[in-house]
């Protein structure tokens, strides 16, 4: 009987170590991929939820981050275990709160439209009949009759 020695690179310990290393590398790659996919889904959700909220429609369910892949090894038993740990990213995210309404008396003159008409800006809360000065012009706040999205407008006062 001829005895042959097994080369070191084919020993059970070396094969197990290489397998373990391969499993860990694969888990790291998958965790990175899952994080990127979740971040894209989160960004998409935030964008779509903002649009839906502005339209007064219900917001869809938030994406849930997948769990981290965790590889552990028992070197004595030569066992490799794949388990799942914490989420790959923080699952606690939401839309920023809606800004509160402007207090009364905020002047926000919008663009000059034509003639003596100026639009009222979105933040404007001046009451109709108020006189304000804007870019060297005296303007009177007019009520909202459906013009400019129902926000009203300013008309130049001729003295």
ROPASE-52881 format. One record per residue (C-alpha): residue number from 1; x, z, y. Coordinates in Angstrom, 1 decimal. Layout:
BEGIN
+-----+--------+--------+--------+
!   k !     px !     pz !     py !
+-----+--------+--------+--------+
! NUM !      X !      Z !      Y !
...
+-----+--------+--------+--------+
END
This chain:
BEGIN
+-----+--------+--------+--------+
!   k !     px !     pz !     py !
+-----+--------+--------+--------+
!   1 !    0.0 !    0.0 !    0.0 !
!   2 !    1.3 !   -1.0 !    3.4 !
!   3 !    0.6 !    1.3 !    6.2 !
!   4 !    0.2 !   -0.3 !    9.6 !
!   5 !    0.1 !    1.6 !   12.8 !
!   6 !   -2.8 !    1.0 !   15.2 !
!   7 !   -1.5 !   -0.2 !   18.6 !
!   8 !   -2.1 !    2.4 !   21.4 !
!   9 !   -4.5 !    0.1 !   23.4 !
!  10 !   -6.9 !    0.1 !   20.4 !
!  11 !   -7.0 !    3.8 !   19.8 !
!  12 !  -10.4 !    5.5 !   19.9 !
!  13 !   -9.4 !    7.5 !   23.0 !
!  14 !   -8.3 !    4.5 !   25.0 !
!  15 !  -11.4 !    2.5 !   24.0 !
!  16 !  -13.6 !    5.4 !   25.0 !
!  17 !  -11.8 !    5.9 !   28.3 !
!  18 !  -12.2 !    2.2 !   29.1 !
!  19 !  -15.8 !    2.2 !   28.2 !
!  20 !  -16.4 !    5.3 !   30.3 !
!  21 !  -14.6 !    3.6 !   33.3 !
!  22 !  -16.7 !    0.5 !   32.9 !
!  23 !  -19.9 !    2.5 !   32.8 !
!  24 !  -18.9 !    4.4 !   36.0 !
!  25 !  -18.0 !    1.2 !   37.8 !
!  26 !  -21.3 !   -0.4 !   36.8 !
!  27 !  -23.2 !    2.7 !   38.0 !
!  28 !  -21.4 !    2.6 !   41.4 !
!  29 !  -22.2 !   -1.1 !   41.8 !
!  30 !  -25.9 !   -0.5 !   40.9 !
!  31 !  -26.1 !    2.5 !   43.3 !
!  32 !  -24.6 !    0.4 !   46.1 !
!  33 !  -27.0 !   -2.5 !   45.4 !
!  34 !  -30.0 !   -0.1 !   45.2 !
!  35 !  -29.0 !    1.4 !   48.5 !
!  36 !  -28.9 !   -2.0 !   50.2 !
!  37 !  -32.2 !   -3.1 !   48.7 !
!  38 !  -33.9 !    0.2 !   49.8 !
!  39 !  -32.5 !   -0.1 !   53.3 !
!  40 !  -33.9 !   -3.7 !   53.6 !
!  41 !  -37.2 !   -2.5 !   52.3 !
!  42 !  -37.2 !    0.4 !   54.7 !
!  43 !  -36.4 !   -1.9 !   57.7 !
!  44 !  -39.2 !   -4.3 !   56.6 !
!  45 !  -41.6 !   -1.4 !   56.3 !
!  46 !  -40.7 !    0.0 !   59.8 !
!  47 !  -41.2 !   -3.5 !   61.3 !
!  48 !  -44.5 !   -4.2 !   59.6 !
!  49 !  -45.8 !   -0.7 !   60.1 !
!  50 !  -45.1 !   -1.0 !   63.8 !
!  51 !  -47.1 !   -4.2 !   64.0 !
!  52 !  -50.0 !   -2.9 !   61.8 !
!  53 !  -50.2 !    0.3 !   63.9 !
!  54 !  -50.3 !   -1.7 !   67.1 !
!  55 !  -53.2 !   -3.8 !   65.6 !
!  56 !  -55.1 !   -0.6 !   64.6 !
!  57 !  -54.8 !   -1.5 !   60.9 !
!  58 !  -53.8 !    0.9 !   58.1 !
!  59 !  -50.1 !    1.2 !   57.4 !
!  60 !  -48.8 !    0.3 !   53.9 !
!  61 !  -47.2 !    2.9 !   51.6 !
!  62 !  -43.5 !    3.6 !   52.4 !
!  63 !  -40.9 !    2.3 !   49.9 !
!  64 !  -39.4 !    5.0 !   47.7 !
!  65 !  -35.6 !    5.0 !   47.2 !
!  66 !  -34.4 !    4.7 !   43.6 !
!  67 !  -32.4 !    7.5 !   42.1 !
!  68 !  -28.6 !    7.5 !   41.8 !
!  69 !  -27.2 !    6.5 !   38.4 !
!  70 !  -24.9 !    9.3 !   37.1 !
!  71 !  -22.5 !    8.8 !   34.2 !
!  72 !  -21.1 !   11.8 !   32.4 !
!  73 !  -18.8 !   11.9 !   29.3 !
!  74 !  -18.3 !   14.4 !   26.5 !
!  75 !  -14.7 !   13.6 !   25.5 !
!  76 !  -14.8 !   15.8 !   22.4 !
!  77 !  -17.9 !   14.1 !   20.9 !
!  78 !  -17.1 !   10.7 !   22.5 !
!  79 !  -20.5 !   10.4 !   24.1 !
!  80 !  -21.4 !    8.8 !   27.4 !
!  81 !  -24.6 !    9.7 !   29.1 !
!  82 !  -26.4 !    7.9 !   31.8 !
!  83 !  -28.8 !   10.0 !   33.9 !
!  84 !  -30.5 !    9.7 !   37.2 !
!  85 !  -29.8 !   12.1 !   40.1 !
!  86 !  -30.8 !   12.4 !   43.8 !
!  87 !  -32.3 !    9.4 !   45.6 !
!  88 !  -29.8 !    6.8 !   46.9 !
!  89 !  -31.1 !    7.4 !   50.5 !
!  90 !  -33.1 !    9.9 !   52.4 !
!  91 !  -36.8 !    9.2 !   51.6 !
!  92 !  -37.9 !   11.0 !   54.8 !
!  93 !  -38.4 !    8.4 !   57.5 !
!  94 !  -41.3 !    7.4 !   59.6 !
!  95 !  -42.3 !    5.5 !   62.7 !
!  96 !  -41.4 !    7.1 !   66.0 !
!  97 !  -44.3 !    8.9 !   67.6 !
!  98 !  -46.4 !    6.9 !   70.0 !
!  99 !  -45.6 !    7.6 !   73.6 !
! 100 !  -48.2 !    9.7 !   75.5 !
! 101 !  -50.2 !    8.2 !   78.3 !
! 102 !  -48.7 !    8.0 !   81.7 !
! 103 !  -49.9 !   10.6 !   84.1 !
! 104 !  -52.3 !    9.4 !   86.9 !
! 105 !  -50.6 !    7.9 !   90.0 !
! 106 !  -47.8 !    5.9 !   88.3 !
! 107 !  -47.1 !    2.7 !   90.1 !
! 108 !  -46.0 !   -0.3 !   87.9 !
! 109 !  -46.3 !   -3.6 !   89.8 !
! 110 !  -45.9 !   -6.5 !   87.5 !
! 111 !  -44.8 !  -10.1 !   88.3 !
! 112 !  -46.0 !  -12.1 !   91.3 !
! 113 !  -48.6 !  -14.5 !   89.8 !
! 114 !  -49.9 !  -16.7 !   92.6 !
! 115 !  -50.8 !  -16.5 !   96.2 !
! 116 !  -51.4 !  -12.9 !   97.2 !
! 117 !  -51.9 !  -11.7 !   93.6 !
! 118 !  -49.5 !   -9.4 !   91.6 !
! 119 !  -50.1 !   -8.3 !   88.1 !
! 120 !  -50.4 !   -4.6 !   87.3 !
! 121 !  -47.8 !   -3.5 !   84.8 !
! 122 !  -48.5 !   -1.8 !   81.5 !
! 123 !  -47.5 !    1.6 !   82.8 !
! 124 !  -49.6 !    1.4 !   85.9 !
! 125 !  -52.2 !    4.2 !   86.4 !
! 126 !  -52.9 !    3.9 !   90.1 !
! 127 !  -56.6 !    4.1 !   90.9 !
! 128 !  -58.4 !    1.1 !   92.5 !
! 129 !  -58.1 !    1.0 !   96.3 !
! 130 !  -54.6 !    2.6 !   96.3 !
! 131 !  -52.1 !    1.0 !   98.7 !
! 132 !  -48.5 !    0.7 !   97.5 !
! 133 !  -45.4 !   -1.0 !   98.9 !
! 134 !  -43.5 !   -3.3 !   96.5 !
! 135 !  -40.6 !   -5.6 !   97.5 !
! 136 !  -41.5 !   -5.4 !  101.1 !
! 137 !  -45.2 !   -6.2 !  100.5 !
! 138 !  -48.1 !   -3.8 !  101.0 !
! 139 !  -50.3 !   -4.2 !   98.0 !
! 140 !  -53.8 !   -2.8 !   97.2 !
! 141 !  -54.6 !   -1.9 !   93.6 !
! 142 !  -57.7 !   -3.8 !   92.5 !
! 143 !  -60.0 !   -2.7 !   89.7 !
! 144 !  -59.9 !   -4.3 !   86.2 !
! 145 !  -62.4 !   -7.0 !   85.7 !
! 146 !  -60.8 !   -8.5 !   82.6 !
! 147 !  -57.9 !  -10.1 !   84.4 !
! 148 !  -54.4 !   -9.4 !   83.0 !
! 149 !  -55.7 !   -7.8 !   79.8 !
! 150 !  -58.1 !   -5.6 !   81.7 !
! 151 !  -55.4 !   -3.7 !   83.5 !
! 152 !  -56.4 !   -4.9 !   86.9 !
! 153 !  -54.1 !   -6.4 !   89.5 !
! 154 !  -52.6 !   -5.9 !   93.0 !
! 155 !  -53.6 !   -8.0 !   96.0 !
! 156 !  -51.4 !   -8.3 !   99.1 !
! 157 !  -52.9 !   -6.5 !  102.1 !
! 158 !  -52.9 !   -8.6 !  105.3 !
! 159 !  -52.7 !   -6.5 !  108.4 !
+-----+--------+--------+--------+
END
